[in-house]
Amino acid sequence: MILLLVIVAFFLKPYVVEFLSNLDLEGLENQNQLQANEEINPDEIEVEEIEVETLEDENTPNSCAISDARYKRAWKDLSNNKTLSLQLTVEGGKRCQAQKNRDKFLPKEWQSDGDYWQQVYVSLIDFDSPKMKSVLSQFKQLKEDKNLDYPEFAEAIITFIQNIPYVLVLTKPASEAVADGQFYIDYIQKEKRPYIENIKFGLHSPIEFLHTKQGDCDTRTVLAYSILSYFGYDVAIVNNPEHSMIGINIPSQGTYLKYQGKKYFIWETTSVGWVLGSVSPDYNNNLFICVPSLNDI
């Protein structure tokens, strides 16, 4: 009997081994196929985005060691002469990220100057806005503490920006910029007003501006657009070939630009005292909507 079992096992061994081998291979093939599908179809995997703060060693290549900016700003609004103030903290790490984002951005296949600048502005707004939560929470607290209504809160945001001193942002060295026209000669050489040099696109992003408090016209309108849009205002960036201003769709008087059937009243942000709808004659020509409302992009 034992001899018979040995003989049967001897003849069946190749078939058993082959069966077990095929079974293992099929299991491995199925496992590998599942892993491949996960890699090929990442849209099927939900990922929770987590913001991680890192401290970079200033000796590390490509690092950006920038300290946090902590400051208080106090100013008065225009309508009620109320004194308003904010205590702000802008993280140096976030400024570094914003700067790197601006430096690496390249507009694509633009059809006009307006299209070019729309791409630049939107890239800065989209990147910086999610990183401005601490600043936006301070504005929200200001609104609640001062019991500001819809127009008053818009004015508080604009007058905050107006009260930050103007600093010209240059794409090149100042020694080269003076060749671009009389404005630069007067501003840099004769009046010796403040400027910064060699900044890509000639503007700071919202976080860079809040950190450095250095910005000219479009730096300011990009920040104004970011904050006002967050709080639900219907706003647009309004440009002409030489200047940038903010437009806001609320009832007012004065200069406005009509777009998609809505009136966007112009608001100057470069210096104090400008009320909604009041525009310098120097910049009242050839106005166009550069960045429309978020709902229209």
C-alpha positions in Angstrom: 0.0 0.0 0.0 2.8 2.4 0.9 4.6 1.5 -2.2 1.5 2.4 -4.3 1.2 5.8 -2.6 4.8 6.6 -3.3 4.4 5.7 -7.0 1.3 7.9 -7.3 3.0 10.8 -5.6 6.0 10.5 -7.9 3.8 10.8 -11.0 1.6 13.6 -9.6 4.5 15.8 -8.3 5.1 17.9 -11.5 1.4 18.7 -11.8 1.1 19.8 -8.1 4.2 22.0 -8.4 2.9 23.6 -11.6 -0.5 24.3 -10.0 1.0 25.9 -6.9 3.4 28.0 -9.0 0.6 29.2 -11.2 -1.4 30.1 -8.1 1.4 32.2 -6.6 2.0 34.0 -9.9 -1.6 34.8 -10.4 -1.7 36.3 -6.9 1.4 38.5 -7.6 0.0 39.6 -11.0 -3.2 40.7 -9.4 -1.4 42.6 -6.7 0.9 44.3 -9.2 -2.1 45.2 -11.3 -3.8 46.9 -8.4 -0.7 49.0 -7.6 -0.4 50.0 -11.2 -4.0 51.1 -11.3 -3.5 53.3 -8.2 -0.6 55.0 -9.9 -2.3 55.5 -13.2 -5.5 56.8 -11.8 -4.6 59.2 -9.0 -7.8 61.2 -9.5 -9.6 58.3 -7.7 -7.6 58.8 -4.5 -8.8 61.6 -2.2 -5.9 63.4 -0.6 -6.2 65.8 2.4 -3.9 68.7 1.8 -2.0 69.6 5.0 0.1 72.7 5.3 3.5 72.0 6.9 5.6 74.8 8.2 9.3 74.2 7.8 12.4 76.1 9.1 15.1 76.2 6.5 18.8 76.4 7.3 20.1 79.6 5.7 23.3 77.6 4.7 21.2 75.2 2.6 21.2 75.9 -1.1 18.1 77.6 -2.4 16.9 78.2 1.1 15.1 81.4 2.1 15.7 82.5 5.7 13.3 85.4 6.3 12.0 86.4 9.7 8.3 86.9 10.4 7.0 90.4 10.1 4.9 91.5 13.2 3.5 95.1 13.2 0.6 97.2 14.0 -1.0 99.7 11.6 -3.4 102.4 12.6 -5.3 104.7 10.1 -8.5 106.6 9.7 -11.3 105.8 7.2 -12.8 108.4 4.9 -16.5 108.5 5.6 -16.7 108.5 9.4 -13.1 109.5 10.4 -13.0 106.4 12.5 -9.6 105.3 13.8 -8.9 101.7 12.7 -6.0 99.4 13.6 -4.7 95.9 12.8 -2.1 93.8 14.6 -0.6 91.7 11.9 1.8 88.8 11.7 3.1 87.7 8.3 5.2 84.6 8.3 8.6 84.8 6.7 8.3 81.3 5.3 5.1 82.2 3.5 6.7 85.3 2.0 9.5 83.0 0.8 7.0 80.7 -0.9 5.2 83.6 -2.5 8.4 85.1 -3.8 9.5 81.8 -5.3 6.1 81.3 -6.9 6.3 84.8 -8.5 9.8 84.3 -9.7 9.1 81.0 -11.5 5.8 82.0 -13.1 5.8 82.4 -16.9 2.7 83.7 -18.8 1.7 81.5 -21.7 0.6 82.6 -25.2 -0.9 85.9 -24.2 -2.9 87.8 -26.8 -2.5 91.3 -25.5 -0.8 93.3 -22.7 -4.0 92.9 -20.7 -4.0 89.1 -21.1 -0.3 89.0 -20.0 -1.0 90.9 -16.8 -4.2 89.0 -16.1 -2.2 85.8 -16.1 0.4 87.3 -13.8 -2.1 88.8 -11.3 -4.3 85.7 -11.2 -1.3 83.4 -10.5 -0.3 85.6 -7.5 -3.8 85.8 -6.2 -4.5 82.1 -6.5 -1.2 81.1 -4.8 -1.2 83.6 -2.0 -4.9 83.7 -1.0 -5.0 80.3 0.8 -2.0 81.4 2.8 -3.5 84.6 4.1 -5.8 83.1 6.7 -4.3 84.9 9.7 -4.4 88.3 8.0 -8.0 87.8 6.8 -9.1 86.7 10.3 -7.7 90.1 11.6 -9.8 92.0 9.0 -12.9 89.9 10.0 -12.3 90.8 13.7 -11.9 94.5 12.7 -15.3 94.4 10.9 -17.0 92.8 14.0 -15.3 95.1 16.6 -16.2 98.3 14.7 -19.6 97.0 13.5 -18.8 98.0 9.9 -21.5 97.6 7.3 -20.9 96.4 3.7 -19.6 99.8 2.2 -17.8 100.7 5.4 -15.8 97.5 5.5 -14.8 97.9 1.8 -13.6 101.4 2.7 -11.7 100.0 5.7 -9.8 97.6 3.5 -9.0 100.2 0.8 -7.9 102.9 3.3 -5.7 100.3 5.0 -3.9 99.9 1.7 -3.9 103.6 0.8 -2.1 104.3 4.1 0.9 102.1 3.4 3.5 104.5 1.9 4.1 104.2 -1.9 7.3 102.4 -3.0 8.1 102.0 -6.7 8.9 98.4 -7.7 11.3 98.1 -10.6 12.0 95.1 -12.8 15.6 96.3 -13.4 18.3 98.4 -11.7 17.3 102.0 -11.0 20.3 103.2 -13.1 18.7 101.5 -16.1 15.1 102.4 -15.3 15.8 106.1 -15.7 16.1 105.5 -19.4 12.4 104.6 -19.5 11.0 108.1 -19.3 10.7 111.4 -17.4 8.6 109.8 -14.6 11.5 107.6 -13.6 14.0 110.4 -13.8 11.9 112.6 -11.6 11.0 109.9 -9.1 14.5 108.3 -8.7 17.0 111.1 -9.4 15.2 114.4 -8.7 12.8 113.6 -5.9 14.8 110.6 -4.6 11.6 108.8 -3.5 11.8 105.1 -2.3 12.1 102.2 -4.7 13.2 98.6 -4.8 15.0 97.0 -7.8 15.2 93.8 -9.8 11.8 92.4 -8.8 10.3 90.1 -11.5 7.1 91.7 -13.1 7.7 94.9 -11.1 5.3 94.0 -8.3 5.0 92.2 -5.1 2.4 89.4 -4.4 -0.1 90.0 -1.6 1.9 88.2 1.0 5.1 89.8 -0.1 3.4 93.2 0.1 2.0 92.6 3.6 5.4 91.4 4.8 7.5 94.1 3.3 5.0 97.0 3.1 6.6 97.9 -0.2 4.5 98.3 -3.3 3.2 100.5 -6.1 0.0 100.5 -8.0 -0.6 97.0 -9.2 0.9 95.5 -6.0 -1.8 97.3 -4.2 -4.7 96.4 -6.5 -3.7 92.7 -6.4 -3.9 92.8 -2.6 -7.1 94.7 -2.6 -8.7 92.2 -5.1 -7.6 89.3 -2.9 -9.0 90.6 0.3 -12.2 92.1 -1.1 -13.0 88.9 -3.1 -12.5 86.8 0.0 -15.2 88.8 1.8 -17.6 88.4 -1.1 -17.2 91.8 -2.9 -17.7 91.9 -6.6 -14.4 93.5 -7.7 -12.2 93.8 -10.7 -8.7 95.1 -11.4 -8.9 98.1 -13.8 -5.8 99.1 -15.7 -4.7 101.5 -18.4 -1.2 101.3 -20.1 0.4 103.2 -17.2 -1.6 102.5 -14.0 -3.6 100.0 -12.1 -6.7 100.6 -9.8 -9.4 98.5 -8.2 -13.0 98.5 -9.4 -15.9 97.6 -7.1 -19.5 96.9 -7.9 -21.3 98.8 -5.2 -23.6 101.8 -5.5 -21.6 105.0 -5.8 -20.9 108.1 -7.9 -18.1 109.2 -10.1 -16.0 107.2 -12.6 -16.9 103.6 -13.4 -16.3 101.0 -16.0 -19.2 98.9 -17.2 -18.5 95.1 -17.6 -21.0 92.3 -18.1 -23.8 94.7 -17.4 -22.4 95.8 -14.1 -20.8 99.1 -13.0 -17.4 98.9 -11.4 -16.6 102.2 -9.7 -12.9 103.0 -9.7 -10.9 103.3 -6.4 -7.4 104.6 -6.3 -5.1 102.8 -3.8 -1.7 104.5 -4.2 -2.2 107.3 -1.7 -4.5 108.5 1.0 -7.7 110.6 0.5 -9.0 109.0 -2.6 -12.7 108.3 -2.4 -14.6 105.7 -4.5 -15.2 107.0 -8.0 -12.6 109.7 -8.0 -9.8 109.2 -10.5 -6.9 111.5 -11.6 -7.3 112.9 -15.1 -3.9 111.5 -15.8 -5.3 107.9 -15.6 -8.9 108.3 -16.7 -8.2 107.3 -20.3 -8.0 103.9 -22.0 -9.3 102.0 -18.9 -10.0 98.3 -19.3 -10.9 95.4 -17.0 -7.7 93.5 -16.6 -8.9 90.9 -14.1 -12.7 90.5 -13.9 -14.7 89.3 -10.9 -13.9 85.8 -9.7 -17.4 84.8 -11.0 -16.4 85.9 -14.5 -12.9 84.4 -14.8 
